[in-house]
Amino acid sequence: MSSTTDKIKGLANEAIGNVKQGIGSATGNEKLQAEGKAQELKGEAQKTVGDAKDGVKNAAQSAADAVKKI
């Protein structure tokens, strides 16, 4: 997956997780709240993976640019 895809999926999972938590809270459904929290955390992890991929890509590009200058 590309870094952008990871970030988009991460944002979607966070949003869905937040909605589940809200519904679980409103209805007193602890299982739904827990599922929502787990999905939110999954989304945060996906966004972090996307950010890490961007960092690696940028570092590789910087290294390639430095080699070209030699």
Secondary structure, DSSP 4 states (H G I P E B T S, - for coil): --HHHHHHHHHHHHHHHHHHHHHHHHHT-HHHHHHHHHHHHHHHHHHHHHHHHHHHHHHHHHHHHHHHH-
